[in-house]
């Protein structure tokens, strides 16, 4: 967490650069491309029954949402390595837990941080993420699962994500 209480995403320089390049493409060339697609579909005639037009507008909406998401992430990101482990769980940690008798390892953070890795990702805002954030290796906490049951989680390991 930052001094303002906002969740900080730790990004490697490589991840930051990749996301910045994606933002630049979507904000520039990507917007031009979708505008051309919409204009071409509009030229086909009646917009009420024009599937290509509606699909292009839908794609435009998704692209604008992604642009907003990337801007927010890049504005609040810390570039470098997450602060080395004192065994505490924080955003950017690779965490191993015992969850209801099963061991699982995942990244606490966002999919963008994980990049092309095969790591499963849990948001700090998810029930599991919120329950373990700020706790230390060896702690046992619980959270309420979607089915309403309390689930016990023991934190076995927490280390910074190195990408």
C-alpha positions in Angstrom: 0.0 0.0 0.0 1.1 3.5 -0.7 1.1 6.4 1.8 -2.4 7.4 0.6 -3.7 3.9 1.2 -3.9 3.0 -2.5 -2.8 -0.5 -3.6 0.6 -0.3 -5.3 1.4 -2.5 -8.2 5.0 -3.5 -8.5 6.1 -3.9 -12.1 9.4 -5.0 -13.4 11.0 -2.6 -15.9 10.1 -5.1 -18.7 6.5 -5.3 -17.7 6.2 -1.5 -17.4 7.7 -1.0 -20.8 5.4 -3.7 -22.3 2.3 -2.0 -20.8 3.5 1.5 -21.8 4.0 0.3 -25.4 0.5 -1.2 -25.4 -1.0 2.0 -24.1 0.8 4.1 -26.7 -0.4 1.8 -29.5 -4.0 1.7 -28.3 -4.1 5.5 -27.7 -2.6 6.3 -31.1 -2.7 3.8 -34.0 -5.3 1.6 -32.3 -7.8 4.4 -32.1 -7.2 5.4 -35.7 -7.7 1.7 -36.9 -11.0 1.3 -35.0 -12.2 4.7 -36.3 -11.6 3.5 -39.8 -13.3 0.2 -39.1 -16.4 2.0 -37.7 -16.5 4.4 -40.7 -16.3 1.6 -43.2 -19.1 -0.3 -41.4 -21.2 2.9 -41.2 -20.8 3.3 -45.0 -22.5 -0.1 -45.5 -25.9 1.4 -44.7 -28.7 0.9 -42.1 -27.0 1.0 -38.7 -29.9 -0.8 -36.9 -29.1 -4.1 -38.7 -25.4 -3.5 -39.3 -23.6 -6.3 -37.3 -20.1 -5.0 -38.4 -20.8 -1.6 -37.1 -22.1 -2.8 -33.7 -19.1 -5.2 -33.4 -16.7 -2.4 -34.2 -18.4 0.0 -31.6 -18.2 -2.8 -29.0 -14.5 -3.3 -29.8 -14.0 0.4 -29.5 -15.6 0.4 -26.0 -13.4 -2.4 -24.8 -10.3 -0.7 -26.2 -11.2 2.6 -24.3 -11.7 0.6 -21.1 -8.3 -1.0 -21.6 -6.7 2.4 -22.1 -8.2 3.7 -18.9 -7.1 0.5 -17.0 -3.5 0.8 -18.4 -3.3 4.6 -17.5 -4.4 3.9 -14.0 -2.0 1.0 -13.5 1.0 2.9 -14.9 0.2 6.0 -12.9 0.3 4.1 -9.6 2.9 1.5 -10.4 6.2 1.2 -8.7 8.9 0.1 -11.1 11.7 -2.1 -9.9 11.6 -5.0 -7.5 9.1 -5.3 -4.7 10.6 -4.7 -1.3 12.4 -7.8 -0.3 10.7 -10.1 1.9 10.2 -9.7 5.5 7.9 -12.6 5.0 4.9 -10.3 4.7 2.3 -10.6 2.0 1.9 -7.6 -0.2 1.0 -6.7 -3.8 3.7 -8.2 -6.0 4.3 -11.2 -3.8 4.3 -14.8 -4.9 2.5 -16.5 -2.1 2.2 -20.2 -1.2 -0.7 -21.0 1.1 -2.3 -24.1 2.5 -5.9 -23.5 1.5 -8.3 -26.1 3.0 -5.6 -28.7 3.0 -4.3 -28.0 -0.5 -1.1 -26.1 -1.2 -1.3 -23.5 -3.9 1.0 -20.8 -5.2 -0.1 -17.6 -6.9 0.8 -14.0 -7.5 -1.0 -11.4 -5.4 -1.5 -8.5 -7.8 -2.7 -8.1 -11.3 -2.5 -10.2 -14.5 -0.5 -7.4 -16.1 2.3 -7.9 -13.5 2.4 -11.6 -14.2 2.9 -11.1 -17.9 3.5 -14.3 -19.8 4.1 -16.5 -16.7 1.8 -19.4 -15.9 1.2 -18.1 -12.4 -2.4 -17.9 -11.2 -3.2 -14.4 -10.1 -5.4 -13.2 -7.3 -6.3 -9.5 -6.8 -5.6 -7.8 -3.5 -9.3 -7.0 -3.6 -10.5 -10.6 -3.9 -11.7 -12.3 -0.7 -8.5 -14.4 -0.5 -6.2 -11.5 -1.4 -7.8 -9.1 1.1 -7.6 -11.8 3.8 -3.9 -12.5 3.5 -2.6 -9.0 2.6 -0.4 -7.6 5.3 0.0 -10.9 7.1 3.2 -12.9 7.6 4.5 -16.3 6.8 3.1 -18.7 9.5 -0.1 -16.7 10.0 -3.4 -18.5 9.6 -6.3 -16.3 8.5 -9.8 -17.0 7.2 -12.1 -15.4 4.6 -15.7 -15.9 3.6 -16.0 -17.9 0.4 -18.7 -17.1 -2.2 -20.7 -20.0 -0.8 -20.8 -18.3 2.6 -18.4 -20.6 4.3 -15.3 -19.5 6.2 -12.2 -20.9 4.7 -8.9 -21.1 6.7 -5.7 -20.2 4.9 -2.2 -20.7 6.3 0.5 -18.6 4.7 3.5 -20.9 4.0 5.7 -18.6 1.9 5.7 -15.0 0.6 8.5 -13.7 -1.7 8.7 -10.8 -4.2 7.8 -11.6 -7.8 10.8 -11.5 -10.0 9.1 -11.9 -13.4 
